[in-house]
Amino acid sequence: MAVTLVFLSLIALVICYLFLTKNYKYWQKRGISCPDGVVPGFGHFWPIITQKTNISEFCRELYNANRNHSLVGFYNCMTPTLMVRDPELVKTVLATSFTNFHENGFKIDPDLDPLLASNPFFVYGDTWVTARKRLTYAFSSARLKFLLESVQQVCTTFDNYLDRKLKKTGKIELELKNLFSRFTAQVVSGAGFGVDGFCFDDDKEKESFYTMGKSFLEPTVWNNLVFTITFFFPMLSKILRARFLPKKADNFFRNLVADVMEQRRKETTPRNDFLQLMANLERTEGDTFDLDVLASHALSFFVDGYETSSIVLNFIGFNLATHPKVQEKLRKEVMSVLNKHDGVIAYEALKEMTYMDQVINESQRIIPALGFLNKLCTKDTELKGSDGLVCRVERGTPIIIPVSGLHADPQLWENPEKFDPDRFGPDRKNSIEKFSFLPFGEGPRMCVGMRMGLLQIKACLATFLRKYSLELSPKTKLPLKLTASSFLPAVEGGVWAFVRPI
């Protein structure tokens, strides 16, 4: 009996092994380079699942290890996945053959995360077209000027917050991600919802938008585990009922949007916020938008405006603190432009700050807020690389675009490890290969909130630099090391700096 059990167990193990490894010759059969180190059932993602590295760093390492290949295959658990390394192939996926790759690769279970499932980043087809149309309306130049009035109020609150801190000591030591997250969360609360986010009020921190954002976006081991289960093990997510957006946050956004929209529909005095724009669009279209859809748009405004913008500001702050000559040159531009506009951070003034654009671009090149893009092939397509390699990509195949790898490739960038804003200057920027620089993606599905994100980033930097200077604190561990337990880039120990009045 014991021998029979052992024999049956061995057969079961063999069957299980064969099932878990059935796809692991997929790329070899097609002549596509594929790294070793496959773990049955987990593919090449075992280091990511065990949080020894994050997916952005994994993609960067895979990109660097395959410099002689235009296409590289790997296994996302049991799913054959293709990485495109050529900028021309990136162009094909994101723009030229967009209709064959129009879906983002991440899928959200609408039963578990209904608000996130309706987010424009995750939807496709007619739903995506409608959502993008509404957000494009909200972020047009005319509406950005409208929203800037709310951003200007946050700039004043931010300035007062730093003044209060500095009056006590003359200089303060701050963690920059914490500081800039307060700014972006306050922008979202005001420009998004027309309410006070209490992000600079120490007495109300527990009920602030800043605290709400940290609850599910902070790069903790738990949040990263939930992300990994949600996006890479959807069946396990269903079983465990793992939600990316906590129930408390879901209820918070639904209730807030419902209350504010009810006010906006009744009021005759217009407000300067995103939900006011949605109310205006309702009147234009003669329709009342579904609450779930509105809450989803608002959540998109929150996530994009709060987290990714604060990440960009954090690394800009680090680069300015470590490059004082760049900081001083940028400050001179800010002061010169603001003097022409009577000290007002106006829309036209921000547009004139072109060196600031260079600094922002270069910081995002070195550490992009999203180190990879994940697309899905929706129609069998032939891809041909610059090395002559041809691959017939089957419908349903995930496509990875290694943004962080492209941004640091010495074949595409001169001295890519150097922080050099002048590479985006007027005399050099035209030589940059377009699809080698993707901080916001490219093509029809590039980030719809890009202009709003850049608006608040530039307003924040202008407010800060005209009165304060940054100097790196010894508490910042150099060289910067990004945490493995994070989907978005986060620095181990944080970026600490001294803030002084100029």
C-alpha positions in Angstrom: 0.0 0.0 0.0 2.8 2.4 0.9 4.6 1.7 -2.3 1.4 2.3 -4.3 1.0 5.7 -2.5 4.6 6.7 -3.3 4.2 5.6 -6.9 0.9 7.6 -7.3 2.5 10.6 -5.6 5.4 10.5 -8.0 3.1 10.3 -11.0 1.1 13.3 -9.6 4.3 15.3 -9.2 5.4 14.5 -12.7 2.0 15.5 -14.1 2.1 18.7 -12.1 5.7 19.4 -13.3 4.7 18.8 -16.9 1.7 21.1 -16.5 3.7 23.9 -14.9 6.5 23.7 -17.5 4.4 23.0 -20.6 5.0 26.5 -22.1 8.7 26.8 -21.3 10.0 25.9 -24.8 7.7 28.5 -26.4 10.3 31.1 -27.3 13.1 28.6 -28.1 10.8 27.0 -30.7 10.5 30.4 -32.3 14.1 31.2 -32.3 13.7 34.0 -29.8 16.4 34.5 -27.1 15.2 33.6 -23.7 17.2 33.6 -20.4 17.8 30.5 -18.2 16.6 30.3 -14.6 12.9 29.3 -15.2 11.2 28.2 -12.0 8.2 25.8 -12.6 4.9 27.7 -12.2 6.7 31.0 -11.6 8.7 31.3 -14.8 11.3 34.1 -14.5 9.2 36.0 -11.9 10.4 34.1 -8.8 12.7 37.0 -7.7 9.8 39.5 -8.2 7.3 37.3 -6.3 9.8 36.8 -3.4 10.5 40.6 -3.5 14.2 40.3 -4.2 13.7 42.7 -7.1 10.9 44.6 -8.7 9.5 44.3 -12.2 11.1 47.5 -13.4 14.6 46.4 -12.4 13.9 42.9 -13.8 13.1 44.5 -17.1 16.1 46.7 -17.1 18.4 43.8 -16.3 16.9 41.7 -19.1 17.2 44.6 -21.5 20.9 45.1 -20.6 21.7 41.4 -20.8 20.4 41.1 -24.4 22.0 44.0 -26.2 22.4 42.0 -29.4 18.8 41.1 -29.7 15.8 43.2 -30.8 13.3 40.8 -29.2 13.6 38.8 -26.0 11.2 36.2 -24.6 10.6 35.3 -21.0 7.9 33.7 -18.9 5.6 35.7 -16.6 4.8 32.7 -14.4 3.5 30.3 -17.1 2.7 33.0 -19.7 5.1 33.5 -22.6 5.9 37.3 -22.7 7.8 39.3 -25.3 10.1 42.2 -24.7 10.7 44.6 -27.5 14.1 46.4 -27.3 14.2 48.4 -30.6 12.8 52.0 -30.5 11.3 51.2 -34.0 9.5 48.1 -32.5 8.3 50.2 -29.6 6.9 52.7 -32.2 5.2 49.8 -33.9 3.5 48.6 -30.7 2.6 52.0 -29.3 1.7 53.8 -32.5 2.1 52.4 -36.0 0.2 49.1 -35.2 -1.7 50.5 -32.2 -4.9 48.7 -33.2 -3.1 45.3 -32.8 -1.8 46.3 -29.3 -4.4 48.6 -28.0 -5.0 47.0 -24.7 -2.9 47.5 -21.6 -1.6 44.2 -20.2 -2.9 44.5 -16.7 -6.4 43.3 -16.0 -8.6 44.1 -13.0 -11.4 42.0 -11.6 -14.5 44.3 -11.7 -16.1 42.3 -8.8 -13.1 43.0 -6.5 -12.0 46.4 -7.7 -14.9 48.0 -9.5 -13.5 51.6 -9.4 -10.1 50.5 -10.6 -11.6 48.3 -13.3 -13.3 51.3 -14.8 -10.0 53.3 -14.8 -9.0 54.5 -18.3 -5.7 52.8 -17.8 -7.3 49.3 -17.6 -10.3 49.5 -19.9 -10.4 49.2 -23.7 -12.7 49.4 -26.6 -15.6 51.9 -26.5 -15.4 52.2 -22.8 -11.8 53.4 -23.1 -12.7 55.8 -26.0 -15.5 57.4 -23.8 -13.3 57.7 -20.7 -10.3 59.2 -22.6 -12.6 61.7 -24.4 -13.8 63.0 -21.0 -10.4 63.2 -19.5 -9.0 64.9 -22.6 -11.7 67.5 -22.3 -10.8 68.1 -18.7 -7.0 68.5 -19.4 -7.2 70.7 -22.5 -5.3 74.0 -22.3 -8.4 76.1 -21.5 -9.4 73.8 -18.6 -5.8 73.6 -17.3 -5.9 77.3 -16.8 -9.2 76.8 -15.0 -7.6 74.1 -12.7 -4.5 76.2 -12.2 -6.4 78.6 -9.9 -6.8 75.7 -7.4 -3.1 74.8 -7.8 -2.1 78.4 -7.1 -4.0 78.2 -3.8 -2.1 75.0 -2.9 1.2 76.8 -3.7 0.3 79.5 -1.2 -0.5 76.9 1.5 2.7 75.0 0.7 4.8 78.2 1.0 3.1 79.1 4.3 3.8 75.5 5.6 7.5 75.8 4.9 7.7 79.3 6.4 6.2 78.0 9.6 8.7 75.2 9.8 11.7 77.5 9.0 10.7 80.2 11.6 11.5 77.7 14.4 15.0 76.7 13.3 16.2 78.6 10.2 16.7 75.3 8.4 14.8 72.1 8.4 15.6 68.5 7.4 12.8 66.9 5.4 12.2 63.6 3.6 11.4 64.9 0.0 8.9 62.2 -1.0 6.9 63.0 2.2 7.0 66.7 1.5 6.0 66.6 -2.2 3.3 63.9 -1.5 1.6 66.5 0.7 1.7 69.0 -2.1 0.3 66.7 -4.7 -2.3 65.3 -2.4 -3.5 68.8 -1.6 -3.6 69.6 -5.3 -5.7 66.6 -5.9 -8.1 67.5 -3.1 -8.5 71.1 -4.3 -8.2 70.8 -8.1 -9.9 67.4 -8.2 -12.7 67.6 -5.7 -12.8 71.3 -4.5 -12.3 70.3 -0.9 -9.5 70.9 1.7 -7.2 67.9 1.9 -5.7 68.9 5.2 -2.3 67.8 3.9 -0.4 70.6 5.6 -2.4 70.6 8.8 -0.5 68.5 11.4 -3.6 68.3 13.7 -5.8 66.7 10.9 -3.2 64.4 9.3 -5.1 61.3 10.1 -8.1 62.5 8.0 -6.0 64.0 5.2 -5.8 63.0 1.5 -2.1 62.4 2.1 -2.9 59.7 4.7 -5.6 58.2 2.4 -3.1 57.9 -0.5 -0.4 56.3 1.7 -2.9 53.6 2.8 -2.7 51.8 -0.5 0.1 53.5 -2.5 2.9 53.5 0.0 5.7 51.1 -1.0 5.2 48.6 1.8 5.8 44.8 1.7 2.0 44.3 2.2 1.0 46.7 -0.6 3.5 45.1 -3.0 2.2 41.6 -2.1 -1.3 42.7 -2.9 -0.2 44.2 -6.2 1.7 41.0 -7.1 -1.3 38.8 -6.3 -3.7 41.1 -8.1 -1.8 41.4 -11.4 0.1 38.1 -11.7 -2.1 35.6 -9.9 -5.7 36.8 -10.8 -7.2 33.4 -9.8 -5.5 33.5 -6.4 -6.7 37.0 -6.1 -10.3 35.8 -6.6 -9.9 33.1 -4.0 -8.3 35.4 -1.4 -10.6 38.3 -2.3 -7.4 40.5 -2.6 -8.3 44.1 -3.5 -5.8 46.6 -4.8 -8.0 49.4 -3.6 -9.0 48.9 0.1 -12.7 48.9 0.8 -12.2 52.0 3.0 -10.7 53.9 0.1 -13.4 52.7 -2.3 -16.1 54.0 0.0 -14.2 57.2 0.6 -14.1 58.1 -3.1 -17.6 57.0 -3.9 -19.1 59.0 -1.1 -17.0 62.1 -1.8 -17.8 62.1 -5.5 -21.5 61.5 -4.9 -21.7 64.4 -2.4 -19.6 66.8 -4.5 -21.4 66.0 -7.8 -24.8 66.6 -6.1 -23.6 70.0 -5.1 -22.1 70.8 -8.5 -25.3 69.9 -10.3 -27.3 72.3 -8.1 -24.9 75.2 -7.9 -24.9 78.1 -10.4 -21.5 79.4 -9.2 -18.8 77.5 -11.0 -15.8 76.0 -9.1 -12.3 75.5 -10.2 -12.0 71.7 -10.0 -12.2 68.5 -12.0 -15.7 67.5 -10.8 -17.0 70.9 -11.9 -15.7 70.1 -15.3 -17.5 66.8 -15.3 -20.7 68.6 -14.2 -20.2 71.0 -17.1 -19.7 68.1 -19.5 -22.9 66.4 -18.2 -24.8 69.6 -19.2 -23.1 69.7 -22.6 -23.9 66.1 -23.4 -27.4 66.2 -21.7 -26.7 63.2 -19.7 -26.0 62.2 -16.0 -22.8 60.2 -15.7 -22.8 56.9 -13.8 -21.5 57.3 -10.3 -19.1 54.4 -10.6 -17.6 55.9 -13.8 -17.3 59.3 -12.2 -15.7 57.9 -9.1 -13.3 55.9 -11.3 -12.3 59.1 -13.2 -11.8 60.8 -9.9 -9.7 57.9 -8.6 -7.6 58.1 -11.8 -7.1 61.9 -11.1 -6.1 61.0 -7.6 -3.6 58.2 -8.3 -2.0 60.0 -11.3 -1.9 63.4 -9.6 -0.9 62.2 -6.1 1.6 59.4 -6.5 3.4 59.6 -9.9 3.8 63.4 -9.7 5.2 63.2 -6.1 7.7 60.5 -7.3 8.8 62.7 -10.1 9.2 65.7 -7.7 11.1 63.5 -5.3 13.8 62.6 -7.8 14.0 66.1 -9.2 14.6 67.3 -5.7 17.4 64.8 -5.3 19.0 65.8 -8.5 18.8 69.5 -7.7 20.3 68.9 -4.2 23.2 67.0 -5.7 23.8 69.4 -8.6 23.8 72.9 -7.0 24.8 74.6 -10.3 21.7 73.2 -12.0 19.6 74.3 -9.0 20.9 77.8 -9.2 20.4 78.0 -13.0 16.8 76.9 -12.6 16.2 79.3 -9.8 17.4 82.2 -12.0 15.0 81.2 -14.7 12.1 80.9 -12.2 12.9 84.4 -10.8 13.3 86.0 -14.2 10.1 84.6 -15.5 8.0 85.4 -12.4 9.4 89.0 -12.4 7.9 89.4 -15.9 4.5 88.1 -14.6 4.3 90.2 -11.4 5.3 87.2 -9.2 2.2 85.3 -10.2 2.6 81.6 -11.1 0.4 81.9 -14.2 -0.1 79.4 -16.9 1.9 81.4 -19.4 4.7 81.9 -16.9 5.0 78.1 -16.4 5.1 77.6 -20.2 8.1 80.0 -20.4 10.1 78.0 -17.9 11.9 75.9 -20.6 15.0 75.0 -18.6 12.6 73.6 -16.0 11.2 71.3 -18.7 14.8 70.1 -19.4 15.4 69.4 -15.7 12.1 67.5 -15.4 12.8 65.4 -18.6 16.3 64.5 -17.6 15.2 63.5 -14.1 12.5 61.3 -15.6 15.0 59.8 -18.0 17.3 58.6 -15.2 14.5 57.3 -13.0 11.1 57.1 -14.7 8.0 56.9 -12.5 7.0 53.8 -14.4 9.9 51.7 -15.5 8.0 49.5 -18.0 4.9 49.4 -20.1 2.8 46.3 -20.5 0.7 45.8 -23.6 -1.4 43.0 -25.0 -1.3 41.7 -28.6 -4.9 41.7 -29.8 -4.3 40.5 -33.3 -1.7 38.1 -34.7 1.1 40.4 -35.9 4.6 40.0 -37.4 7.3 42.0 -35.7 10.7 42.4 -37.4 13.7 43.8 -35.5 16.6 45.9 -36.7 18.8 42.7 -36.4 16.6 40.9 -38.9 14.8 38.8 -36.3 11.2 38.1 -37.2 8.6 36.9 -34.7 5.0 36.1 -35.4 3.3 37.4 -32.2 0.1 35.5 -31.4 -3.0 37.2 -30.2 -3.0 37.3 -26.4 0.7 37.6 -26.0 1.8 40.2 -23.4 4.3 42.7 -24.7 6.8 44.5 -22.3 8.4 47.8 -23.2 11.4 48.3 -20.9 11.3 52.1 -20.3 14.1 52.1 -17.7 16.3 50.1 -20.0 15.7 52.4 -23.0 16.3 55.5 -20.9 19.8 54.3 -19.9 21.1 52.6 -23.1 24.5 54.0 -24.0 23.7 53.3 -27.7 20.8 55.7 -27.5 22.2 58.3 -25.0 25.6 59.9 -24.5 26.9 59.3 -21.0 23.5 58.0 -19.8 24.5 57.8 -16.2 25.2 61.5 -16.1 22.5 64.0 -15.0 22.6 66.5 -17.9 19.5 68.6 -18.5 21.2 70.2 -21.5 20.7 67.0 -23.5 17.0 68.2 -23.7 18.0 71.7 -24.8 16.9 73.3 -28.1 20.2 72.4 -29.8 20.2 68.7 -28.8 16.7 67.5 -28.2 15.9 66.9 -31.9 18.6 64.3 -32.0 16.8 62.2 -29.4 15.2 59.1 -30.8 11.5 59.7 -30.0 10.5 56.2 -28.9 13.6 55.9 -26.7 12.2 58.4 -24.2 8.8 57.3 -22.7 8.1 58.9 -19.3 4.4 59.2 -20.2 4.2 56.4 -22.8 3.5 57.3 -26.4 0.8 56.8 -29.0 -3.0 57.0 -28.5 -2.8 55.5 -25.0 -0.1 57.8 -23.6 -0.8 59.3 -20.2 -3.9 61.5 -20.6 -3.0 63.3 -17.4 0.5 64.3 -18.5 -0.2 68.0 -18.9 -1.9 68.3 -15.6 0.9 66.4 -13.9 3.5 68.7 -15.5 1.5 71.7 -14.5 1.5 70.9 -10.8 5.2 69.8 -10.9 6.3 73.0 -12.4 4.1 75.1 -10.1 5.5 73.3 -7.1 9.1 73.8 -8.2 8.6 77.5 -9.0 7.0 78.0 -5.6 9.9 76.3 -3.8 12.9 77.6 -5.7 12.0 81.3 -5.6 12.3 81.2 -1.8 14.2 78.1 -0.7 17.3 76.0 -1.5 17.9 72.3 -1.2 21.0 70.6 0.1 21.3 66.8 0.5 21.4 65.5 4.0 23.8 62.8 5.2 20.7 60.7 6.1 20.3 60.0 2.4 22.1 56.7 1.6 24.3 57.0 -1.5 24.2 55.7 -4.1 20.4 55.6 -4.1 19.0 52.1 -3.8 15.4 51.5 -4.9 13.3 49.1 -2.8 12.4 45.7 -4.1 9.0 45.8 -2.4 7.6 48.5 -4.6 5.8 48.6 -7.9 6.7 52.3 -8.4 10.3 53.6 -7.7 10.9 54.3 -4.0 14.2 54.9 -2.3 15.4 52.8 0.6 15.6 55.1 3.6 14.1 58.0 1.7 15.7 61.1 0.1 16.5 63.5 2.9 17.5 67.1 2.3 18.0 70.4 4.2 15.7 73.2 3.2 16.9 76.8 3.8 15.5 80.2 2.9 17.6 81.9 0.2 
